[in-house]
Amino acid sequence: MNDEPAELTAELSDLNDLDLSDLGDLAKEPRGCLFALSQPPLMLFLTFVATLILVTAVHDLYRW
């Protein structure tokens, strides 16, 4: 027979035995602006906005 449910139950019981007391201090640590800027979706969005501003500035300076 297939022992997958038994293996999953054993893995879940191992996860319940973990000591998570150290994670409480980590969650309370403040995250600043550099953490927010390190997120790839935000950086892609800011790059897109900066590119639009640059293109419009060049278009205003050098009207073809």
DOLUMFI-808931 format. One line per field, with one value per atom (N, C-alpha, C): residue in one letter; atom name; x, z, y. Coordinates in steps of 0.02 Angstrom, whole numbers, plus 32768, in hexadecimal, padded with zeros to 4 digits. Layout:
N
type <- [a:...]
atom <- [CA:...]
xx <- [X:...]
zz <- [Z:...]
yy <- [Y:...]
***
This chain:
64
type <- [m:m:m:n:n:n:d:d:d:e:e:e:p:p:p:a:a:a:e:e:e:l:l:l:t:t:t:a:a:a:e:e:e:l:l:l:s:s:s:d:d:d:l:l:l:n:n:n:d:d:d:l:l:l:d:d:d:l:l:l:s:s:s:d:d:d:l:l:l:g:g:g:d:d:d:l:l:l:a:a:a:k:k:k:e:e:e:p:p:p:r:r:r:g:g:g:c:c:c:l:l:l:f:f:f:a:a:a:l:l:l:s:s:s:q:q:q:p:p:p:p:p:p:l:l:l:m:m:m:l:l:l:f:f:f:l:l:l:t:t:t:f:f:f:v:v:v:a:a:a:t:t:t:l:l:l:i:i:i:l:l:l:v:v:v:t:t:t:a:a:a:v:v:v:h:h:h:d:d:d:l:l:l:y:y:y:r:r:r:w:w:w]
atom <- [N:CA:C:N:CA:C:N:CA:C:N:CA:C:N:CA:C:N:CA:C:N:CA:C:N:CA:C:N:CA:C:N:CA:C:N:CA:C:N:CA:C:N:CA:C:N:CA:C:N:CA:C:N:CA:C:N:CA:C:N:CA:C:N:CA:C:N:CA:C:N:CA:C:N:CA:C:N:CA:C:N:CA:C:N:CA:C:N:CA:C:N:CA:C:N:CA:C:N:CA:C:N:CA:C:N:CA:C:N:CA:C:N:CA:C:N:CA:C:N:CA:C:N:CA:C:N:CA:C:N:CA:C:N:CA:C:N:CA:C:N:CA:C:N:CA:C:N:CA:C:N:CA:C:N:CA:C:N:CA:C:N:CA:C:N:CA:C:N:CA:C:N:CA:C:N:CA:C:N:CA:C:N:CA:C:N:CA:C:N:CA:C:N:CA:C:N:CA:C:N:CA:C:N:CA:C:N:CA:C:N:CA:C:N:CA:C:N:CA:C:N:CA:C]
xx <- [802A:8000:802B:800A:802C:8034:8072:8080:8084:806F:8075:8050:8012:7FF1:8015:8031:8056:8096:80B8:80F4:80E4:80AE:809B:8088:8066:8054:8092:80C4:8103:8128:8128:814A:8126:80E4:80BF:80CA:80CF:80DC:8122:8152:8195:8194:816A:8165:8146:8119:80FA:812B:8160:8191:81C7:81C5:81F9:81F2:822C:822C:822A:81F3:81E9:81F3:8214:821C:824C:827C:82AA:8289:8254:8233:820B:81F9:81D4:81FE:823E:826A:8277:827A:8286:824A:820E:81D3:81CC:81E6:81E1:8215:8247:827C:825F:826B:824E:826F:8247:8261:825C:8292:8293:8287:8299:828D:82B7:82F3:831D:8300:82DD:82BB:8285:825F:8229:8245:827D:829B:82BB:82C7:82E7:82B5:8276:8243:8240:8248:824A:820C:81CE:8196:8197:81AB:81AF:81E5:821E:8254:8240:821C:8205:81D4:81A7:8178:819B:81CA:81EE:8219:8235:825C:822E:81F3:81C3:81AE:819F:818B:81C5:8201:823C:8248:823D:8246:8212:81D5:81A1:81B3:81CB:81DE:8218:8249:8283:826E:8243:822D:8206:81DB:81B6:81E3:8216:8245:826E:8285:82AB:827D:8240:8211:8204:81FF:81F4:8231:826D:82AA:82B9:82AF:82C0:8282:825A:821D:8230:8223:8236:8201]
zz <- [8000:8000:8000:7FF8:7FF4:803B:804D:8090:8092:805D:805B:8094:80A4:80DC:811E:8129:8167:8169:812F:812C:8137:8119:8122:816B:818A:81D1:81FC:81EC:8212:8208:81CB:81BE:81E2:81E3:8205:8250:826C:82B4:82C4:8296:82A0:829E:8273:8270:82AF:82CE:830C:8346:8341:8377:8373:833F:8337:836D:8380:83B0:838A:838F:8369:8394:83CD:83FA:83DC:83B2:8394:835E:833F:830A:8325:8364:8381:8382:8393:8394:834D:831D:82D8:82BC:82CE:82B5:82D3:830E:832E:8314:82EF:82D6:82A2:82AA:827A:8235:8202:81BE:81A1:8185:816C:8122:8108:80C2:8094:80A8:807D:8074:80A7:809F:806A:806C:803B:7FF5:7FEE:7FAC:7F91:7FBC:7FA4:7F86:7F86:7F6A:7F1E:7EF8:7EAF:7E8F:7EA4:7E83:7E8B:7EC6:7ED1:7EA5:7EA0:7E77:7E2D:7E16:7DD1:7DC5:7DF3:7DED:7DED:7E1C:7E1F:7DE0:7DC5:7D87:7D4D:7D4A:7D16:7D1B:7D57:7D61:7D4F:7D65:7D55:7D0A:7CE8:7C9F:7C7D:7C95:7C78:7C83:7CBE:7CCC:7CA0:7C98:7C6E:7C25:7C0C:7BC6:7BBC:7BEB:7BE3:7BE9:7C14:7C1A:7BDB:7BBE:7B7F:7B47:7B47:7B13:7B19:7B57:7B60:7B4E:7B5A:7B4A:7B00:7ADF:7A99:7A73:7A5F:7A39:79F1:79DC:7999:7968]
yy <- [7FC4:8000:803F:8076:80B6:80D3:80E6:8100:814C:816E:81B7:81DA:81C9:81EB:81E2:81A8:819C:81C6:81CC:81F4:823E:8256:829C:82AA:827B:8284:8287:825D:825E:82A0:82BA:82FA:8333:8332:8366:8364:8329:8324:833D:8333:834E:839B:83B7:8400:841D:83F8:840F:8410:83E9:83E4:841B:8444:8477:84AD:84C9:8500:8542:8565:85A3:85E1:85D9:8613:8647:8631:8660:868A:8672:8697:86D2:86D1:8709:8748:8742:877C:8795:8768:877B:87A2:878E:87B0:87F6:8801:8842:8873:885B:8886:88B6:88F7:8926:8920:8927:8926:896C:8983:89C7:89CC:8A06:8A15:89E8:89D6:89AD:8967:894E:890D:8912:8948:8951:8958:897B:8985:8946:8916:88D8:88A7:88B8:888C:8893:885E:8863:8883:8874:8895:88E1:88F8:8940:895F:893D:8958:895A:8928:8929:8962:896D:89A4:89E7:89F1:8A30:8A3B:8A06:8A0C:8A21:8A03:8A15:8A5E:8A76:8ABC:8AEB:8ADA:8B04:8B07:8ACF:8ACE:8AFB:8AF8:8B24:8B6E:8B7E:8BC4:8BD9:8BAC:8BBC:8BC6:8B9B:8BA1:8BE2:8BF4:8C32:8C6F:8C6C:8CA4:8CAC:8C76:8C7A:8C93:8C7D:8C94:8CDF:8CF8:8D40:8D69:8D4E:8D73:8D73:8D3A:8D32:8D1B:8D4C:8D3B:8D2B:8CED:8CD9:8CEB]
***
